[in-house]
Amino acid sequence: MPLPSEPLRKLGFLTIGLFDADDPRRGHESTLNVIQLGEELGFDSAWVRHRHLQYGISSPVAVLAAASQRTSRIHLGTAVIPLGWENPLRLAEDLATVDVLSGGRLNPGISVGPPIHYDQVKHALYPDTADVEDFSYARVERLLSHIRGEPVTTYSGTEGFEVFSDRVQPHARGLGQRVWYGGGSVRSAKWAGEHGMNFLSSNVVQAEDTLDFAEIQRVQIQTFRAHHPDGDKARVSQGLVVIPTDTATAEQRAKYEEFVLRRTPRTSETHGPRRLLFARDLVGTSDQIAEQLYAHAGFQLVDEVAFALPFTFDHEDYVQILTDIATKLGPALGWRATSDHP
């Protein structure tokens, strides 16, 4: 097995937090328990997806506020919050509050663009401004300026017993350096780099010149760093779906392999007008997965990952997968649990 030039430095995972409509608390508790398990296993970060009008986490900031009180070390991230659904000023207040509660462990991941099925939801979401809302990168710039402590009003001072600030409160020092952009195109990679953000690269990219997923991801990562003030030291996290089977039962292995087989055909062609391309899910022993990752042109450029958990598995499956990632796949990639770090 080839060795990477640098060992994996940070190991994270991503979950969608599915729940049953008739018993939503159970699914949310499962997500919180998975995050707690991640901390116990030494993971550096746990990330949650954002799903509106679906049976997944619709309020990741609220879920991570709860997670911050059940954990003490693991970093907590969103991958990603679609800003088309958000007021940047209000979101900045929520993010800063959770960051303070977590002791500076929040890593907000965001993206831009109109909400999915916007024509069907816009009158409920923006009844008076639907046709003039700006879903461009300017929405990110607004959020960044609010988080980083720039004034949001021309007024500050005291009225009676009330004191007013001209910037978002609480102000979470350091949060502005922990904001990530979830990008899938060369354009978004360039923009995120120019604005000093961190870059989340997932298992979906925009195919612009080739259908080679790894090559597309490599170009995007290089573009991001070429335009970032920190250059090659700029932070990038890769998020492929990996399913190690080292300690899986025969029944689990069969389920995992069937899951991957069912999803593989979508990786052979692009989808939609944006020509979206999906990465192949990786299933097998940790040594087999590590070998595939070492040969992956995108993985070769990163030292941080947030491996995505499959959407539809059972809680017991996630326990097995996370345990194998932390105890077998991570070490195979040169990673050491946080408790072992100097």
VMD Tcl script that draws the C-alpha trace (Angstrom):
set ca {
  {0.00 0.00 0.00}
  {1.49 3.40 -0.95}
  {2.09 5.83 1.86}
  {0.83 9.43 1.76}
  {3.42 12.19 1.89}
  {1.68 13.52 4.99}
  {-0.47 11.61 7.51}
  {-4.14 12.44 7.85}
  {-4.29 15.21 10.44}
  {-8.01 15.60 11.17}
  {-10.68 12.91 10.97}
  {-14.36 13.83 10.94}
  {-17.70 12.42 9.89}
  {-20.96 13.76 8.47}
  {-24.52 12.64 9.18}
  {-27.89 13.69 7.75}
  {-29.82 12.91 10.93}
  {-32.82 11.16 9.43}
  {-35.95 10.76 11.55}
  {-39.42 9.23 11.39}
  {-42.17 11.83 10.93}
  {-44.24 10.09 13.61}
  {-41.35 10.00 16.12}
  {-38.91 12.81 15.28}
  {-37.28 12.89 18.71}
  {-35.85 9.38 18.31}
  {-33.96 10.34 15.16}
  {-32.62 13.55 16.68}
  {-31.49 11.68 19.79}
  {-29.76 9.12 17.58}
  {-27.86 11.94 15.90}
  {-26.78 13.38 19.25}
  {-25.72 9.93 20.45}
  {-23.68 9.43 17.28}
  {-21.90 12.74 17.90}
  {-21.17 11.72 21.48}
  {-19.79 8.41 20.24}
  {-17.59 10.31 17.79}
  {-16.05 12.26 20.64}
  {-15.48 9.08 22.64}
  {-13.75 7.49 19.64}
  {-11.42 10.47 19.26}
  {-12.84 12.02 16.08}
  {-11.76 15.61 15.54}
  {-15.09 16.78 14.12}
  {-18.73 15.87 13.61}
  {-20.82 17.53 10.90}
  {-24.55 17.59 10.22}
  {-26.33 18.15 6.94}
  {-29.18 20.62 6.46}
  {-32.51 19.48 5.01}
  {-35.55 21.74 4.65}
  {-39.05 20.27 4.31}
  {-37.57 16.77 4.48}
  {-37.11 14.16 7.21}
  {-33.58 15.24 8.08}
  {-32.13 17.98 10.27}
  {-33.85 21.26 9.37}
  {-32.17 23.24 12.15}
  {-28.55 22.14 12.45}
  {-27.66 25.14 14.60}
  {-30.20 24.04 17.21}
  {-29.00 20.43 17.04}
  {-25.38 21.49 17.45}
  {-26.34 23.70 20.40}
  {-27.61 20.53 22.08}
  {-24.51 18.61 20.98}
  {-22.27 21.31 22.46}
  {-23.70 20.55 25.89}
  {-23.17 16.80 25.56}
  {-19.56 17.02 24.37}
  {-16.47 18.94 25.44}
  {-13.81 18.53 22.76}
  {-15.05 17.49 19.33}
  {-15.56 20.27 16.78}
  {-19.11 20.67 15.45}
  {-19.87 21.67 11.88}
  {-22.63 22.18 9.33}
  {-22.24 20.82 5.82}
  {-23.88 22.89 4.68}
  {-26.37 25.60 5.57}
  {-27.94 26.91 2.32}
  {-28.00 30.67 2.83}
  {-30.94 31.07 0.48}
  {-33.12 30.04 3.41}
  {-31.49 32.38 5.91}
  {-31.30 35.99 7.02}
  {-27.51 36.46 7.39}
  {-27.82 38.80 10.36}
  {-30.04 36.46 12.36}
  {-27.96 33.44 11.39}
  {-24.82 35.25 12.55}
  {-26.38 35.72 15.99}
  {-27.33 32.05 16.22}
  {-23.91 30.84 15.08}
  {-22.08 33.14 17.48}
  {-24.27 32.00 20.37}
  {-23.61 28.31 19.70}
  {-19.90 28.97 19.26}
  {-19.77 30.64 22.66}
  {-21.74 27.78 24.23}
  {-19.39 25.23 22.67}
  {-16.24 26.97 23.81}
  {-15.14 27.91 20.28}
  {-15.80 24.57 18.56}
  {-18.32 25.57 15.87}
  {-17.40 25.25 12.18}
  {-20.24 26.67 10.06}
  {-20.29 25.38 6.50}
  {-22.45 27.38 4.09}
  {-23.41 27.65 0.43}
  {-25.40 29.99 -1.78}
  {-28.01 29.75 -4.49}
  {-31.83 29.77 -4.52}
  {-33.60 27.20 -2.35}
  {-34.57 23.90 -3.95}
  {-38.05 24.07 -5.51}
  {-37.97 27.84 -4.99}
  {-41.01 28.55 -7.15}
  {-43.10 26.28 -4.93}
  {-41.85 27.62 -1.58}
  {-40.93 31.26 -2.21}
  {-44.30 32.67 -1.23}
  {-44.05 31.03 2.18}
  {-40.35 31.82 2.64}
  {-40.26 35.38 1.27}
  {-43.89 36.47 0.75}
  {-43.02 40.12 0.14}
  {-39.53 39.93 -1.39}
  {-39.41 36.62 -3.29}
  {-38.60 38.19 -6.66}
  {-35.87 40.52 -5.41}
  {-33.94 38.29 -3.00}
  {-30.20 38.12 -3.77}
  {-28.90 34.55 -3.66}
  {-25.40 35.40 -4.90}
  {-22.07 35.33 -3.05}
  {-23.06 38.74 -1.65}
  {-25.17 36.83 0.88}
  {-22.03 35.08 2.13}
  {-20.19 38.39 2.34}
  {-22.96 39.75 4.55}
  {-22.74 36.76 6.88}
  {-18.94 36.93 7.07}
  {-18.96 40.65 7.90}
  {-21.53 40.08 10.68}
  {-19.60 37.13 12.16}
  {-16.29 38.96 11.96}
  {-17.60 41.88 14.00}
  {-18.17 44.60 11.45}
  {-20.90 47.15 12.34}
  {-24.45 46.22 11.34}
  {-26.08 49.46 12.47}
  {-25.19 53.13 12.84}
  {-26.56 53.21 16.37}
  {-25.00 52.12 19.65}
  {-25.42 53.44 23.13}
  {-27.66 53.35 26.17}
  {-31.39 53.93 26.39}
  {-32.56 53.84 29.97}
  {-31.30 50.55 31.34}
  {-30.71 48.94 27.93}
  {-27.34 48.95 26.21}
  {-27.18 48.56 22.42}
  {-24.21 47.36 20.36}
  {-23.44 48.23 16.76}
  {-22.26 44.69 16.00}
  {-23.63 41.17 16.42}
  {-23.69 39.95 20.00}
  {-22.31 37.82 21.34}
  {-19.14 38.37 19.36}
  {-17.45 34.97 19.02}
  {-13.74 35.58 18.61}
  {-12.16 33.22 16.11}
  {-15.44 32.10 14.55}
  {-14.72 34.13 11.42}
  {-11.69 31.92 10.75}
  {-13.77 28.74 11.10}
  {-16.35 29.40 8.38}
  {-16.33 26.93 5.47}
  {-17.70 27.23 1.97}
  {-19.24 24.10 0.48}
  {-18.22 24.35 -3.15}
  {-18.43 22.07 -6.16}
  {-17.13 24.24 -8.99}
  {-13.89 26.00 -9.93}
  {-15.72 29.32 -9.64}
  {-16.82 28.67 -6.06}
  {-13.37 27.35 -5.12}
  {-11.77 30.54 -6.45}
  {-14.28 32.78 -4.68}
  {-13.90 30.99 -1.34}
  {-10.13 31.28 -1.56}
  {-10.23 34.98 -2.40}
  {-12.43 35.60 0.65}
  {-10.21 33.72 3.09}
  {-12.67 30.94 3.86}
  {-12.05 27.24 4.41}
  {-13.22 24.86 1.68}
  {-15.50 21.83 1.96}
  {-15.29 19.45 -0.98}
  {-17.87 16.67 -0.88}
  {-18.90 13.67 -2.99}
  {-20.63 15.95 -5.52}
  {-18.81 18.23 -7.97}
  {-19.64 20.12 -11.13}
  {-18.20 18.40 -14.20}
  {-16.82 21.18 -16.37}
  {-14.12 19.60 -18.54}
  {-13.96 15.91 -17.60}
  {-15.92 13.07 -15.99}
  {-12.95 12.07 -13.82}
  {-14.26 12.95 -10.34}
  {-10.88 12.84 -8.61}
  {-9.30 15.07 -11.26}
  {-12.14 17.60 -10.97}
  {-11.71 17.70 -7.21}
  {-7.95 18.08 -7.54}
  {-8.32 21.11 -9.82}
  {-10.84 22.72 -7.51}
  {-8.63 22.29 -4.44}
  {-5.61 23.68 -6.27}
  {-7.66 26.63 -7.53}
  {-8.89 27.38 -4.01}
  {-5.39 27.41 -2.55}
  {-3.97 29.41 -5.44}
  {-6.36 32.24 -4.53}
  {-6.24 31.95 -0.72}
  {-3.96 34.19 1.37}
  {-2.61 31.08 3.15}
  {-1.74 29.32 -0.10}
  {-1.00 25.61 0.30}
  {-1.76 25.85 4.03}
  {-5.39 26.87 3.42}
  {-7.74 24.35 4.98}
  {-9.63 21.90 2.76}
  {-11.78 19.01 3.95}
  {-12.83 16.15 1.70}
  {-16.11 14.31 2.30}
  {-16.53 11.04 0.44}
  {-18.90 8.24 1.49}
  {-16.81 5.44 3.01}
  {-18.16 2.23 4.55}
  {-15.54 0.03 6.24}
  {-16.61 -3.54 6.86}
  {-13.85 -4.79 9.18}
  {-16.15 -5.66 12.09}
  {-19.45 -5.73 10.17}
  {-21.64 -8.80 10.36}
  {-22.34 -10.78 7.20}
  {-25.81 -9.21 7.11}
  {-24.38 -5.71 7.41}
  {-21.79 -6.34 4.69}
  {-24.51 -7.54 2.33}
  {-26.61 -4.46 3.06}
  {-23.66 -2.10 2.56}
  {-22.62 -3.72 -0.72}
  {-26.18 -3.61 -2.03}
  {-26.41 0.08 -1.06}
  {-23.25 0.93 -2.99}
  {-24.27 -1.21 -5.98}
  {-27.60 0.57 -6.19}
  {-25.97 4.01 -6.12}
  {-23.03 3.32 -8.44}
  {-24.85 3.83 -11.80}
  {-25.40 7.50 -10.97}
  {-21.61 8.04 -10.94}
  {-21.18 7.30 -14.66}
  {-22.93 10.43 -15.98}
  {-23.69 14.02 -15.07}
  {-27.02 15.17 -13.71}
  {-29.08 18.29 -14.39}
  {-28.19 21.55 -16.10}
  {-25.26 22.11 -13.72}
  {-23.71 18.79 -14.82}
  {-23.35 17.45 -11.28}
  {-21.14 14.40 -10.88}
  {-21.23 12.00 -7.91}
  {-18.23 10.16 -6.49}
  {-18.31 6.40 -6.09}
  {-19.00 5.22 -2.55}
  {-16.13 3.23 -1.06}
  {-16.97 -0.04 0.68}
  {-14.63 -2.79 1.91}
  {-12.04 -3.39 4.58}
  {-10.20 -0.37 5.93}
  {-7.03 -1.42 4.12}
  {-8.93 -1.65 0.83}
  {-10.51 1.77 1.31}
  {-7.20 3.33 2.36}
  {-5.54 2.05 -0.79}
  {-8.27 3.62 -2.94}
  {-7.99 6.91 -1.07}
  {-4.22 7.06 -1.46}
  {-4.73 6.75 -5.23}
  {-7.39 9.48 -5.28}
  {-6.11 12.75 -6.75}
  {-8.35 14.82 -4.49}
  {-7.50 12.99 -1.29}
  {-3.79 13.33 -2.02}
  {-4.10 17.11 -1.52}
  {-5.87 17.14 1.85}
  {-5.02 16.29 5.43}
  {-8.58 16.69 6.74}
  {-11.65 14.59 5.95}
  {-15.29 14.43 7.01}
  {-16.40 11.04 5.76}
  {-20.12 10.97 5.00}
  {-22.29 8.34 6.63}
  {-24.88 6.71 4.34}
  {-28.31 8.29 4.70}
  {-30.56 5.34 5.38}
  {-28.73 2.96 7.71}
  {-29.68 1.95 11.26}
  {-28.11 3.37 14.42}
  {-26.24 0.11 15.04}
  {-24.72 0.34 11.56}
  {-23.42 3.84 12.28}
  {-21.84 2.62 15.51}
  {-19.99 -0.12 13.63}
  {-18.93 2.14 10.77}
  {-17.69 4.95 13.03}
  {-15.85 2.51 15.26}
  {-14.08 0.96 12.25}
  {-13.23 4.39 10.84}
  {-11.71 5.53 14.13}
  {-9.90 2.32 15.07}
  {-8.91 0.92 11.68}
  {-9.32 3.24 8.68}
  {-8.03 6.36 10.42}
  {-4.83 4.67 11.61}
  {-4.38 3.15 8.14}
  {-4.33 6.73 6.84}
  {-1.76 7.83 9.40}
  {-4.27 9.48 11.74}
  {-4.08 9.29 15.51}
  {-7.02 9.83 17.85}
  {-7.15 13.27 19.45}
  {-6.35 11.82 22.85}
  {-3.07 10.58 21.38}
  {-2.06 13.95 19.91}
  {0.85 15.72 21.62}
}
mol new
graphics top color blue
foreach p $ca { graphics top sphere $p radius 0.5 }
foreach p [lrange $ca 0 end-1] q [lrange $ca 1 end] { graphics top cylinder $p $q radius 0.2 }
display resetview
